[in-house]
Amino acid sequence: MKTPMIKTRFAPSPTGYLHLGNVRTALFNALLARHEGGRFVLRIEDTDPERSRPEYVAALLEDLRWLGLDWQEGPEIEGPCAPYSQSERAAIYAEYYQRLEASGQVYPCFCTPAELALSRKVQRAAGRPPRYAGTCAKLTASEQQARRDRGVMPTLRFRTPPGRPVEFTDLVRGPQRFVSDDIGDFIIRRADGSPQFFFANAVDDALMGITQVLRGEDHLTNTPRQLLLLDVLRLPAPEYGHLALIVGTDGGPLSKREGDLSLRELRAAGYLPEALLNYLARLGHHYEQDVWMEPAELAFGFATAHLGRAPARYDEAQLLHWQAEAVRHASPERLWAWMGSAVHEQVASAHREDFVATVRPNIRFPAEAAFWAERLFGSAELILSADSRAVIIQAGSKFFTQALAAYAEHGADYQSLVDALKQQTGLKGKNLFMPLRAALTGETHGPELARILALLPLNSVRQRLETASWPEKWCG
């Protein structure tokens, strides 16, 4: 018997920009499909006309492609299950509504939001879990018509079968068991005729041949409803896995301050897509080795058995670590393009390759590259950091006079210059290198000093050493 092809999906609602949480969901589904040699489907769940926006659809397509999460079926690609936007699938949903109506599995509900809210309040006060009380479940045809004649537009509710256990094995959390009596009859079509999430999401998964669904644990209580629906409609159900949510350092919901940023904001800040992939792939998922991985390696090592049940804590330090790794592994051409126009304007094309090699170990973002471009190729007269000022004053004018003489003799030959200075001053180690760095860059830390000396223009080196040779200029 032929094993069915693995097919996963990402089904966002275009009501805003992608954030870390839904990006991670997309990534895990894409990695699972790639690991199994299957297909990754993108579906747009845009049935909320008030909040869904075309610009958000365009943005999420662009963002997913920037991350390298290409889909094999979906918008702009299409495929055998098109259309892939729920707003274009109304006729499909209508067919399945009719099936449910014909079999008596649904009924119109005329309860107002205020009436439903009051019912829930009464149930909670009585210590019962809130669920629909079945107020409209037994209305006669004439009673239904009378309400329509008054202009009340009904929702459509699914008759939840009483006394039925709903069991499934969660890909992350293992065996799960619910009881239908705790669920109550639920809405599958809104009063305006648009499909409710439970219905459209489940029907589309079945019709599109989705075999595995990884989604947030906040959807766990939706799963028994959808399994009941699919069972009545005689449609196949996927395997569900519910991912632990991402939380902040305090264990609470992720705040914008802590990292609940949109992918667009992270991209604008200079994060590289590979950094986000390496970070998010480990956020709630375990790899055998905690080393840098290319996308194909992330997919190869991905397994649902490695998904954790505990909340996944956002850790900015870890994200920055993978950003540094992404910079370290990027090609020189890629880094140069990423550094942006501020660097391009400062660094001559003849120095481009050397500049990238020089600053790569010391930068994580384009702004840091721009800082070093200005330090190396901007004004010869530096604005010194407080630490650099102190180091220069402590070294004294004689040190820099000797450094000028050594530079006049040896130029940018770093080893020869350093050897000469050691001999003349008797200094070594930090006491030798720190004053040089402070005078040449205005900083006490930074890229390799030999590379800096080779990159700095001749006149800049001379002027900066001459300025440093008068340390009284830095006093007062």
N, C-alpha and C positions, 0 to 999 in steps of 0.2 A: 504494500500500500504506500502510495507516494505521500510524503510528509508535506502538508500545506506550507506555502511560503510565508515566512514571518513578515508581518506588515504592521507598522506602528504609525502613530500620527501625532501631530501637534495641532490643537484646535483652539486658537486664541480668539477672544472677542476683541474687535478693533475699537476699544473705547479709551485707549491711551497708548503710550509708548511701552515697549518691552522693558521689564525690570528683571533683576537678578533671579527672582523666583520663577517667572515663566520662561526665562531663557534657560534655566537649568532643566526645567521640564522638557523643553524642546530638545536640549542636548541629550538627555538620557534616552529619549525615544529615538533620536537619530543614531546614537551609539549602539543601542540594542539592535536596530535594523541592520546597521553596517556589520556588527559582530556576527550576525546570523546570515549575512548575504541577502537580506530582505529588502523591503521598500519602505521609505519614509514618506508619509503623506502629510501635506499641509492643507488644512481645511479652515475656512474663515467662518466663525460663528457670529454672524452679523444680523441676528434677528431682532435686535433692540434698535429700532430706527432712531430713537431719541438720543442715544449715546454713541452709536457706531458712526465712524467718520471715514471717508475715502482716504484722507491724508494719513490716518493711522494704518490703514491697510498698506499703503505705499511704503510707509516707514518700516513696518515690520518685515515686509519682503526685502527691503534694502538691508535691514539690520541682520536678518538671518543669513543673507548671502555674504555680508561682510564677515560674519563669524565662520563661514564655510559650511553652514548647515543647509546644504542644498537638498531639495525635496525631489522625489521622482514622480509624484503626482500632486497636482494642486494648481493654484493660480499661475497663469502665464506658462505653465507646462502642460496643463490639462491631463487627460488620461481616461481610462475606461469607465470611471465612475463620475465623470463631470455632470453637472457643475460642482465646483468645490467651495462655493459660497452659499451659505444656508439661505440667504435672501433670494436666491434663484431656484430654490428647491421646494417652493410652496406646493406645486402640483404633486410632488412625490409624497409630501406629508399628508396632503388631502386624501390620497388613496388609502393610507394607513389609518387615518381618522375614520374613514368610511367603514373599513373592516371592523374596527372596534365598535362603532355605532351599530353595525349590523348584528354583531354578536352580543350586544348588550353589555359590553365591558366598560362603557363610559356613560356619563350623563351630564346634562348642562347644569351648571351651578350659578345661581343668581345672587348669592350672598355678596354683600358689599364689603369693602375693606374694613369699614368701621365695625360691622357685625362680626367679621372674622377676628378682629383684634379683641373685641369684647369676649368672644368665646374662648380665646386663648388665655385671657386674663382670668376668667372664671376657673378654667381647668388648672392653671398654675396655683391659684388660691386653694384649690381642693387637693393639691399635692399630686396632681396627675400630669403626665407629659402632654404638652399641647399637640393635638392633632384634630383634623377636621371632624366635626360632630355628625356629619352625614345629613345635615339639614335638608339638602335638596335631593338626596338619593332616591326618595320615593315619591317625588312629585309626579302627578298624573300629566298626561299630555295637555289637558285643558288648563291645568295650573301653570304649566310651563308657558303655554301660549299667552295666558293672561299677563304674565310678567313681561313677555316680549312686547305685548301690546302697550304696556306702560313705558316702553323704551329701554328696558333693562337688558343690556347685552350680557349673555352668560359666558363664563369660562367653561372649559370642558374638563371634567374630572374622571380619573381612572378609578374603577371600582377595585380596590385592593382585595384580593381573595382573603377571607377570614381564616384564622387559625393555621396559616401555612408557614412553616419554617423556610427561611431563605439562607442557603449556605453556599459558600464559595471559598476557594483557597486563594488568598491574596498573595501576589508575587513577592511582597515585602513582609507582610505581617502574618502570613500563614493562615490557618483555618479561621473563618469568620462565620458567625451565625446570628441571624436576625429573625424576628418574629413579625409576620405581616400585621398582626393586631396592633403593634406599636407604631406602625407607619401611617395608617389612615389613608383615605382616598386623597389623591394628590392631583394638582392641575397639570394637564399636558398641553392645553391650548389656552392662551390668554383671551380676554374679552375682545381685543381688537383683531383676533384671528391669527396672531403670530404664535409660533410654537414655543412651548416652554422648554427650558434646557433639558430636563429629564428625557423628554420625548425625542426631540430632533437629534440630540447627541447620541442617544442609543440607536435610533433607526439608521443614522448615517454611518456609525461604526459598523453595523451589521451589513448594510448594503455596499459599503466600500471594502469589505473583506478585512477589516482591522482584526488582527489576532491578539495583540497585546496593547494594553493601555497603561502607561505610567502617568499618574497625575497626583496632585497634592492630596494630603490626608484630609483636607477639608471636604473632599468629595466622597469620603468613605460612606457617609450615610445616604448618598445618592445611589450608590451601587445596588442595594437591594431593590429599590424602586425600578431601576433600569432592567434588572434581571427579571423582575415580574412582568414588565412590559414586553420584553423580548420573548419571554416564554409564551405569553398569550398570543403574540403576533407570529409565533413559530419562526423566529429569526435567530441566527447564531449569535451567541454572546462572546465577546473577547475575554481574555484573561486580564484581570485588573490588578494593578500594583499601586499602592498609595504611599507616596513619598512623604517623609518627615518634612515639616515646614522649616524654612530658614528663620532663625531668631537672632536677636541682638545679643550682645555680651551679657545682658542681665536676664536672658531667657525669655524676654517679652518680644512682642512684634518688632520686626526690623524697622527702625526709624530712618528717615532720610539722612539724618546726621550720621548715622552709623553705617550707611551703605545701601539704603533702599533707593538707589539712584536708577534712572532709566539707562538703558544701554547707550542711548544717544549722548547722555551726559558723560558717561564713562569714556566713550569714544572721543568726545570733544576734549576731554582731559588728557588724552594721549595714550590711553590703554590700548595695547595691541590685542587683536582677537585671540591669538594663541595663549596669551596670559589668562584671559577669561576662561578659555576652554580648559586649560590645565587646572585652574582653581575650581571652577564649578564642577568639573568631573570628579573631584575629590570631596565635594561638599555633600556629605551624606552617602558617599560611595567609597569603598576601599580598594586600592590597588596594591598588588604585591610589593611594588617598588615605588617609593616616593621620589621619583626622578622625572626630569623633563621628558615629555612625550609629544611626538607629532600626532596629528589627528588620527591617522591610521593606527597608531599604537594605542591611543586612548580607546578606540573601538575594539581592538583586539583583546584588550584586558578587561573590557566591561562585562559585568555579569550581574543579573538581578540578585543572585545569592550574596553579592557584596554590598547590597543596599542596606543601610542601617535604619533602625526603627526610632532611635533617639533623635530629638530635634537637632538640626544641623546649624551650628553656630557660625555666624558671619565673623570672619577674622581679617581685618584690613591688613594686618602684618603679613598674613599668608598671601593675600592678593598682591601686595607689593613685591613679595618674594618672587611670585611667578611672573610679574611684570619685568623684574630685573632679569629673570631667566629668558624671557621672550626677547628682550633687547640683546642679550648675550648670544642668542641663537639666530637672530635675524641676519640676512645677507646685508653687506654694506650698501647695496643699491636700495634695498628696502628701508634701511635706517635713514639714509640720506633723504629719501622722499618723505618719510615720516617726520623728520626734524622740522620741515616747513620753511616758509619763505624768510623768516627772521634769520635763520642760519644761512640760507642760500645767499642772502644779501651781504653777509659778513665774510663768508669763506670763499676765496677764489677757487675756481674749478681745479686748478693745479694742486690745491691742498685738500681737496674733498676727501680722498681716500684716507690720507694720513689723519685728518681731523676725526673722521668716524672711528678709526682704530684707536685714536688717543682718548676720546671721551667715552667710548662705549662702556668700559667697566665702571664709570662713575655717574652714569645717568640712568634715569628710569622714564623720563618724560621729555617731550620736545622743549619745554621751557628751560629745563636744565641744560640741554644742548645749546640753546640760545644764550644762556648765561655764559657758558664757556667760549662760545664764538665771540661774544663781546669782550671777554677777558683777554682772549688771544689776539683778536684782530680789530678790536675797537680802539678807543683812545689809548695812546701810550701811557698817559698819566692815569694811574689807577685810583679807584676809591677803595681804601683798605678796610678790611674787617678789623674789629677791635683786637682780635688775637694777633693778626698780622702786624698791626701797629706796634704792639708790645714786643713781638719777636724782633722786629727791625731795630727798635730802640735798644733792646738788650744786646743785639749783635754788635752795634756800634759802627761808626763810619769807616774804621780801618778795614773791617771785614769786606765791605762792599767795594772799597777802593782796590783791595786785592782781587776781588771777584771780577772787577772791570779789567784789570791787567791780565788775568787768566783768560778772560773771554777774548780780549784783543789778540792774545797769542794762539788760542786753540779754537775760537769760534764755537760752533754748535757741536763740536766733538765732546760729548758729555763726559765720557770716562777720563779723557785727558784733562779736561777742565777741572773735574772733581779731584783728580790725583794732584794737580798743581795746587789747588786750594788747600788740600790736606797738608801738603808739605809746607806751604807758606803760613798757615794759621795754626796747625797742630790740632785742628778740630776734626771730628768724625761723627758719623751717625746723624742723629736728630739735630745736634748742635750745628752741623754743617748744612744739612739739606733743608731744614725748616726755614732759616733766614732766606736762602735762595728762593724757595717756593713763595714765601711771603712777598718778597720784592718783585718777583716776576709775574705773579698772578693775583696778589692782593688777598690770598687765602692761605690757610695753613694746612688744608687738605685738598686733594683733587687728583687729577690724572697723573700718570707717571711723569716724573720730572724730566727724564731724558727726552721723552716725546714732546713735551712742552717746549723745551729748549730748541728742538729741531724745527718746530712749527712757528715759533715767534719770529716776526720780522727782525732783522738786524738792528734797525734803529730803535725798535721798541725795547729790545734787551738792553741796549746801551742806555737809553733814557731812563728806564726803570731802575737800573743799577746805580746810575748817577744820582737819581732822586733819593734812593735809599741810602746813599753814602752821606747824606746830610740829615741824620735822624732827628735833629732839632726841629726840622720841618713838621715832624709828626707830633711834637709836644705842644702842650698848651691848649 
